[in-house]
Amino acid sequence: VQLVESGGGSVQAGGSLNLSCEVSERAFFSTDIMAWYRQPRGKERELVANIVSGAFTYYVESVKDRFTISRINRNHTLALQMNSLKPEDTAVYYCYVVHSGRAYWGQGTQVTVSS
């Protein structure tokens, strides 16, 4: 299973970014659990949002109403739309997929939000 992330970068507070994670096609259509995690420098990795069975979503309280997780079937991609970004959203973001009982991680993409 390959996960290839893109879309990170630097933005000012209040701005938006869209993260993408292209997943191996066969794995994408046979996995129920997909998620985004983030890890600020010097801190532990934390769950940001997940999507289960393509429909049920969960968001950590700090990103509710600002971030949207979605599956884009036509190009087997997991997306994270991030709006109204805050400096505390600065972190390395990782996509995460569970396939055949194993967990897979993307390589990580840096998101930096300046005040």
C-alpha positions as semicolon CSV with decimal commas, in nm:
position;residue;x (nm);y (nm);z (nm)
1;V;0,000;0,000;0,000
2;Q;0,143;0,335;-0,101
3;L;0,036;0,669;0,038
4;V;0,163;0,983;-0,133
5;E;0,081;1,314;0,031
6;S;0,080;1,660;-0,116
7;G;-0,058;2,004;-0,048
8;G;0,127;2,126;0,258
9;G;0,291;2,465;0,276
10;S;0,301;2,798;0,454
11;V;0,004;3,025;0,497
12;Q;-0,101;3,318;0,711
13;A;-0,357;3,279;0,987
14;G;-0,706;3,272;0,843
15;G;-0,591;3,112;0,521
16;S;-0,671;2,775;0,369
17;L;-0,487;2,468;0,250
18;N;-0,600;2,142;0,097
19;L;-0,405;1,826;0,172
20;S;-0,424;1,522;-0,054
21;C;-0,317;1,164;0,000
22;E;-0,317;0,941;-0,304
23;V;-0,371;0,581;-0,199
24;S;-0,294;0,267;-0,399
25;E;-0,615;0,209;-0,591
26;R;-0,685;-0,145;-0,475
27;A;-0,627;-0,053;-0,113
28;F;-0,836;0,262;-0,139
29;F;-1,148;0,073;-0,241
30;S;-1,105;-0,203;0,016
31;T;-1,036;-0,001;0,328
32;D;-1,294;0,132;0,567
33;I;-1,078;0,344;0,797
34;M;-0,889;0,646;0,671
35;A;-0,764;0,938;0,874
36;W;-0,540;1,241;0,906
37;Y;-0,305;1,283;1,200
38;R;-0,069;1,566;1,284
39;Q;0,242;1,607;1,493
40;P;0,355;1,950;1,609
41;R;0,727;1,981;1,671
42;G;0,818;1,834;2,007
43;K;0,471;1,694;2,070
44;E;0,293;1,363;2,020
45;R;0,107;1,271;1,708
46;E;-0,266;1,331;1,737
47;L;-0,574;1,233;1,541
48;V;-0,722;1,524;1,346
49;A;-1,009;1,359;1,161
50;N;-1,117;1,022;1,032
51;I;-1,370;0,882;0,792
52;V;-1,517;0,536;0,833
53;S;-1,704;0,338;0,569
54;G;-1,686;0,641;0,344
55;A;-1,952;0,826;0,537
56;F;-1,900;0,854;0,911
57;T;-1,664;1,131;1,012
58;Y;-1,499;1,240;1,335
59;Y;-1,309;1,560;1,406
60;V;-1,103;1,659;1,705
61;E;-1,274;1,948;1,880
62;S;-1,006;2,200;1,788
63;V;-1,071;2,164;1,413
64;K;-1,448;2,120;1,403
65;D;-1,621;2,352;1,159
66;R;-1,286;2,444;1,004
67;F;-1,156;2,119;0,852
68;T;-1,333;1,873;0,624
69;I;-1,216;1,519;0,552
70;S;-1,336;1,347;0,237
71;R;-1,272;1,056;0,005
72;I;-1,240;1,134;-0,365
73;N;-1,314;0,806;-0,535
74;R;-1,236;0,910;-0,894
75;N;-0,867;0,948;-0,813
76;H;-0,849;0,729;-0,500
77;T;-0,749;1,019;-0,281
78;L;-0,810;1,112;0,080
79;A;-0,842;1,487;0,120
80;L;-0,836;1,732;0,409
81;Q;-0,968;2,081;0,340
82;M;-0,841;2,319;0,607
83;N;-0,998;2,662;0,642
84;S;-0,953;2,943;0,892
85;L;-0,610;2,811;0,980
86;K;-0,452;2,909;1,309
87;P;-0,087;2,912;1,421
88;E;-0,165;2,618;1,650
89;D;-0,247;2,410;1,341
90;T;0,123;2,416;1,252
91;A;0,244;2,056;1,234
92;V;0,349;1,774;1,008
93;Y;0,031;1,612;0,877
94;Y;0,013;1,240;0,802
95;C;-0,249;1,037;0,624
96;Y;-0,333;0,699;0,770
97;V;-0,507;0,396;0,626
98;V;-0,600;0,059;0,772
99;H;-0,589;-0,217;0,512
100;S;-0,613;-0,592;0,574
101;G;-0,558;-0,536;0,942
102;R;-0,243;-0,329;0,903
103;A;-0,188;0,041;0,947
104;Y;-0,009;0,246;0,684
105;W;0,124;0,601;0,709
106;G;0,205;0,865;0,453
107;Q;0,542;1,036;0,450
108;G;0,407;1,352;0,612
109;T;0,363;1,704;0,481
110;Q;0,451;2,022;0,668
111;V;0,184;2,283;0,735
112;T;0,303;2,613;0,878
113;V;0,061;2,887;0,980
114;S;0,203;3,227;1,069
115;S;0,028;3,490;1,277
